[in-house]
């Protein structure tokens, strides 16, 4: 008797996961029991039996979260995960970064710790194409620049996102086709969160008014911007390495070289030099203020930005740590 054909949604998820799996070694799945991570874990276990584990992070932000975590752990065991680790984290309420960012930081910290402990070669995350589209829209609305419009990378260090080309509806369907019952996080319905408002209100309106394919177009935009940024970053690295020279207590770049470049490249060189030398990520406002030492020079003094002082000295823009620059003008 011929076997029934594989459901399209299940096949799509499995193909995506297969392409992202390392050839060998333990792979962990960040698992909540929601439809995205459930479809992801099921596909990973199918594609790499005997070497896939699940890490369930309990943020303890909802009543009964321990029961939800235990249910997810039992699902992971039933699916064939070789590890089923529940990690309870404390999400600080006064981090200053907002509840979503604080929860994300706590989650990634827990995932990294378990990955190191178990010597995992990769951690798979369940972000879908819809998540990518939402990320791009949020970045656009906040005016965060090209960096945020690139969305989430498919791979970064230990982390891989196999489902960035898969719609959320497909993961829901994949679960249904396999008889898997996902947990639905009530936070995903709470419009106090900007991402939920984008998901429930903004994207549906865009699809209704502009036609289908908006989410896919946003995801393509993110991928194209990331490709451009990768190429740009390589070029900036090479240019900055040629231009930068070490000075006492810091680093300097010739004014003439900065002035000869377009504004976008000039500002990226400034950000690159400061980040590489001092580990400081400059905002656009701070970067433009420093750039005025090149483009709008009328004898002004040093520019102080968080952690760094920039000054125009003898035809160069010199950057020093503010801790060691207090006596230098």
C-alpha positions as MATLAB code, in Angstrom:
seq = 'XXXXXXXXXXXXXXXXXXXXXXXXXXXXXXXXXXXXXXXXXXXXXXXXXXXXXXXXXXXXXXXXXXXXXXXXXXXXXXXXXXXXXXXXXXXXXXXXXXXXXXXXXXXXXXXXXXXXXXXXXXXXXXXXXXXXXXXXXXXXXXXXXXXXXXXXXXXXXXXXXXXXXXXXXXXXXXXXXXXXXXXXXXXXXXXXXXXXXXXXXXXXXXXXXXXXXXXXXXXXXXXXXXXXXXXXXXXXXXXXXXXXXXXXXXXXXXXXXXXXXXXXXXXXXXXXXXXXXXXXXXXXXXXXXXXXXXXXXXXXXXXXXXXXXXXXXXXXXXXXXXXXXXXXX';
ca = [
       0.000    0.000    0.000;
       1.419    3.374   -1.017;
       2.142    5.791    1.794;
       0.155    9.019    1.887;
       2.000   12.121    0.661;
       3.698   14.298    3.253;
       1.647   17.362    4.152;
       3.100   20.474    2.432;
       3.534   22.464    5.653;
       5.369   19.601    7.360;
       7.587   19.132    4.307;
       8.399   22.863    4.115;
       9.444   23.025    7.766;
      11.551   19.874    7.494;
      13.353   21.114    4.380;
      14.134   24.426    6.067;
      15.440   22.725    9.182;
      17.495   20.209    7.193;
      19.323   23.054    5.461;
      20.234   24.676    8.791;
      21.383   21.607   10.728;
      25.101   21.077   11.374;
      26.429   17.821    9.977;
      27.157   16.439   13.439;
      27.045   17.290   17.132;
      24.313   18.097   19.618;
      21.721   20.618   18.493;
      19.436   22.396   20.959;
      16.040   23.882   20.203;
      14.760   26.865   22.186;
      11.393   25.348   22.998;
       8.302   27.005   24.458;
       5.652   24.590   23.242;
       4.191   27.280   20.964;
       3.418   26.397   17.332;
       6.678   27.773   15.906;
       9.035   26.002   18.312;
       6.877   22.871   18.345;
       7.009   22.544   14.552;
      10.741   23.314   14.717;
      11.501   20.683   17.348;
       9.436   18.020   15.590;
      11.283   18.678   12.337;
      14.709   18.766   13.992;
      14.152   15.449   15.778;
      12.950   13.901   12.515;
      15.942   15.191   10.548;
      18.597   14.506   13.202;
      17.317   11.739   15.480;
      19.398   11.109   18.589;
      21.167   14.459   18.633;
      18.501   17.090   19.306;
      17.705   18.478   22.745;
      15.156   20.995   23.991;
      15.730   23.921   26.343;
      12.599   25.367   27.919;
      13.115   28.784   29.494;
      10.557   29.638   32.170;
      10.485   33.418   32.502;
       8.133   33.181   35.497;
       6.177   36.172   34.167;
       2.773   34.485   34.207;
       0.895   32.545   36.829;
       1.267   28.836   36.144;
       4.376   29.270   33.997;
       5.976   26.287   35.729;
       3.105   24.063   34.570;
       3.461   25.376   31.008;
       7.186   24.620   31.129;
       6.572   21.104   32.416;
       4.017   20.470   29.661;
       6.579   21.598   27.087;
       9.211   19.349   28.651;
       6.904   16.347   28.384;
       6.189   17.180   24.737;
       9.917   17.353   24.040;
      10.424   13.920   25.591;
       7.524   12.472   23.594;
       8.982   13.861   20.370;
      12.334   12.200   21.048;
      14.534   14.986   22.399;
      17.695   13.582   23.971;
      17.813   16.436   26.499;
      14.823   18.175   28.092;
      16.134   20.997   30.231;
      13.842   23.503   31.986;
      15.627   26.678   33.102;
      13.814   29.168   35.317;
      15.122   32.725   34.960;
      14.538   35.982   36.746;
      13.591   38.876   34.484;
      14.626   42.192   36.100;
      11.876   44.787   36.226;
      14.280   47.730   36.471;
      16.707   47.012   33.630;
      15.669   50.161   31.779;
      15.389   48.205   28.539;
      11.682   47.327   28.796;
      10.074   43.984   29.660;
      10.463   42.398   26.223;
      14.158   43.216   25.960;
      14.810   42.138   29.555;
      13.061   38.799   28.986;
      14.979   38.290   25.739;
      18.322   38.965   27.431;
      17.513   36.522   30.247;
      16.410   33.893   27.718;
      19.531   34.118   25.570;
      21.759   34.020   28.635;
      20.072   30.797   29.768;
      20.281   29.238   26.308;
      23.978   30.067   26.034;
      24.750   28.589   29.448;
      23.004   25.305   28.639;
      24.664   25.140   25.216;
      28.103   25.516   26.797;
      27.293   22.982   29.525;
      26.090   20.357   27.037;
      28.718   21.194   24.399;
      26.037   21.898   21.792;
      27.148   22.973   18.325;
      24.031   25.030   17.551;
      20.862   26.431   19.072;
      17.831   26.601   16.791;
      15.343   29.438   17.255;
      11.753   29.391   16.004;
      11.508   32.876   14.500;
       9.404   32.862   11.333;
       9.047   35.096    8.299;
       6.243   36.912   10.138;
       8.576   37.655   13.051;
      11.099   39.052   10.583;
       8.483   41.286    8.944;
       7.383   42.578   12.348;
      10.994   43.318   13.305;
      11.544   45.325   10.118;
       8.339   47.325   10.611;
       9.215   48.108   14.228;
      12.692   49.251   13.188;
      11.224   51.422   10.441;
       8.705   53.013   12.822;
      11.422   53.777   15.371;
      13.772   55.285   12.808;
      16.512   52.955   13.983;
      18.460   52.996   10.732;
      19.624   50.311    8.344;
      20.904   48.051   11.099;
      17.462   47.332   12.527;
      15.884   47.096    9.066;
      18.125   44.109    8.399;
      15.993   42.183   10.860;
      17.296   38.997   12.412;
      20.195   37.057   10.853;
      19.680   33.472    9.773;
      22.798   32.527   11.708;
      24.867   34.308   14.343;
      27.380   32.377   16.404;
      25.641   29.413   18.020;
      22.203   30.587   16.971;
      20.364   29.605   13.813;
      16.891   30.547   12.585;
      15.762   27.909   10.092;
      12.193   29.207    9.788;
      12.859   32.778    8.605;
      11.485   31.783    5.211;
       8.406   30.046    6.662;
       5.125   31.815    7.435;
       3.657   31.471   10.922;
       0.512   29.929    9.435;
       2.655   27.107    8.058;
       4.037   26.201   11.493;
       0.499   26.135   12.894;
      -0.569   23.892   10.022;
       2.487   21.653   10.432;
       1.546   21.069   14.066;
      -2.060   20.258   13.101;
      -0.939   17.895   10.330;
       1.181   15.943   12.820;
      -1.424   15.875   15.559;
       0.665   18.127   17.808;
      -1.132   20.470   20.192;
       0.755   23.746   20.692;
       0.517   26.089   23.640;
      -0.626   29.603   22.798;
       1.117   32.298   24.825;
      -1.442   34.840   26.122;
       1.251   37.522   25.822;
       0.867   37.147   22.049;
      -2.615   38.670   22.390;
      -1.622   41.479   24.749;
      -1.624   44.730   22.805;
       0.388   46.426   25.516;
       3.341   45.081   23.513;
       4.273   46.959   20.338;
       5.095   43.737   18.487;
       1.615   42.367   19.195;
       0.012   45.563   17.854;
       2.063   45.229   14.686;
       1.082   41.564   14.357;
      -2.622   42.003   15.023;
      -3.310   45.448   13.585;
      -0.592   46.868   11.345;
       0.382   43.946    9.116;
      -3.236   42.868    8.448;
      -4.110   46.443    7.391;
      -1.089   46.592    5.081;
      -2.046   43.250    3.532;
      -5.665   44.393    3.101;
      -4.745   47.751    1.562;
      -1.681   46.842   -0.477;
      -2.462   43.246   -1.326;
      -0.888   39.957   -0.216;
       2.853   39.530    0.021;
       3.696   42.464    2.286;
       5.330   40.249    4.928;
       7.383   38.450    2.279;
       8.461   41.789    0.794;
       9.580   43.068    4.191;
      11.557   39.883    4.793;
      13.207   40.190    1.361;
      14.112   43.781    2.154;
      15.767   42.670    5.384;
      17.777   40.020    3.561;
      18.920   42.449    0.855;
      19.947   45.047    3.435;
      21.879   42.423    5.369;
      23.754   41.418    2.212;
      24.555   45.073    1.513;
      25.656   45.638    5.104;
      27.946   42.597    5.043;
      29.650   43.924    1.902;
      29.805   47.462    3.309;
      31.221   46.220    6.619;
      34.022   44.370    4.822;
      34.897   47.491    2.853;
      34.808   49.714    5.943;
      37.015   47.275    7.821;
      39.625   47.473    5.077;
      39.409   51.263    4.721;
      39.521   51.923    8.465;
      42.498   49.614    8.902;
      44.392   51.608    6.272;
      43.427   55.020    7.672;
      43.567   54.563   11.446;
      46.742   55.164   13.376;
      47.412   54.749   17.059;
      48.147   57.817   19.163;
      48.937   58.090   22.830;
      45.933   56.780   24.731;
      43.762   56.297   21.667;
      43.402   56.167   17.908;
      43.189   58.765   15.121;
      41.901   59.099   11.554;
      43.085   61.790    9.084;
      40.558   64.566    8.484;
      41.336   64.650    4.769;
      40.526   60.969    4.329;
      37.241   61.318    6.182;
      36.312   64.437    4.226;
      37.016   62.714    0.911;
      34.398   60.023    1.588;
      30.615   60.308    1.243;
      28.711   61.014    4.472;
      27.454   57.446    4.816;
      30.941   55.970    4.580;
      32.493   58.716    6.753;
      30.009   58.088    9.548;
      30.397   54.331    9.315;
      34.171   54.669    9.599;
      33.740   56.783   12.739;
      31.356   54.236   14.268;
      33.619   51.344   13.287;
      36.745   52.914   14.780;
      35.030   53.768   18.060;
      33.377   50.373   18.388;
      36.560   48.462   17.532;
      38.853   50.457   19.803;
      36.579   51.262   22.760;
      33.671   48.826   22.488;
      31.213   51.738   22.290;
      28.256   51.753   19.880;
      27.660   55.359   18.862;
      24.169   56.627   18.140;
      23.488   58.430   14.864;
      23.282   61.738   16.760;
      26.686   61.235   18.377;
      28.237   60.094   15.108;
      27.001   63.169   13.255;
      28.311   65.471   15.969;
      31.766   63.932   15.620;
      31.513   64.152   11.827;
      30.984   67.926   12.156;
      34.613   68.111   13.302;
      35.359   67.167    9.680;
      32.594   68.872    7.717;
      31.784   71.958    9.806;
      35.087   72.826   11.456;
      35.358   76.319   12.969;
      37.750   75.687   15.825;
      35.320   74.001   18.201;
      36.629   71.922   21.083;
      36.365   68.209   21.764;
      33.103   66.287   21.434;
      32.216   64.096   24.405;
      30.025   61.072   23.773;
      29.414   58.122   26.101;
      32.815   56.683   26.997;
      34.775   58.502   24.278;
      36.149   61.977   23.548;
      36.777   63.042   19.945;
      38.928   66.062   19.113;
      40.384   67.595   15.953;
      44.142   67.855   16.442;
      46.785   68.556   13.757;
      44.617   67.456   10.843;
      43.362   64.318   12.542;
      40.272   63.270   14.475;
      41.671   61.732   17.632;
      39.576   59.392   19.748;
      40.432   58.705   23.380;
      38.678   57.090   26.288;
      37.040   59.806   28.355;
      38.668   58.339   31.459;
      42.091   59.060   30.015;
      41.239   62.195   28.047;
      40.216   64.614   30.776;
      43.500   66.485   30.581;
      43.771   66.491   26.796;
      42.296   69.301   24.691;
];
